[in-house]
Amino acid sequence: MTESSYLTATAEAYDAVAELYADFVRGYLDRVPMDRAVLAAFAECVRTAGARPVAEAGCGPGYMTAHLRDLGLDAFGMDLSTVMIDLARETYPELRFEVGSMDALDLADGELGGLLSWYSLIHVPPQELPPYFTEFSRVLAPGGHLLLGFFESEGGPVVSFDHKVTTAYRWPVDDLAELACKADFVEVARMLREPLEDERFRRGHLLMRRQ
């Protein structure tokens, strides 16, 4: 796939299932205490580093952006899917949501104190992924934090799988950390969580700091 084709395919796929997806993730955070702990650590790191805003790149229906707000962050969200953004604005009218692509963020250099990419890089073909980390590095202030959520490959190489929305990829945690480090990030922490009964794959979480 070319860059434009996979972005278009991803946006159209999420447009088509936006309401079903919003129903599916509703209440998700209530049953994943380890995930909540990682998000809380991210929020504390961002608050400690200063008072800059935080972006959720690939925010979907906005529930995670709202959670960041509840953790005390000045958070806003962006997503490729216009239908997802419409749902987010309707559900959380007090928050800011914008249509946009993670590889070309409409933000100034160093504008952010934190950036959350929660299972939003999973649809990017592996060969296309490095520029995303370069863009994340550009918009984060030095000392700003990046938190990644992704499907971990459990000892194997990068591999595609039949995600319910559109093709996605599972990554070795070391390989993903290495890509981020090449874009001027340093690893702060990592957490791997085994799947719940209704989940197929191990979940990976990487907390990185912009040097």
Disulfide bonds with the S-S distance in Angstrom:
none
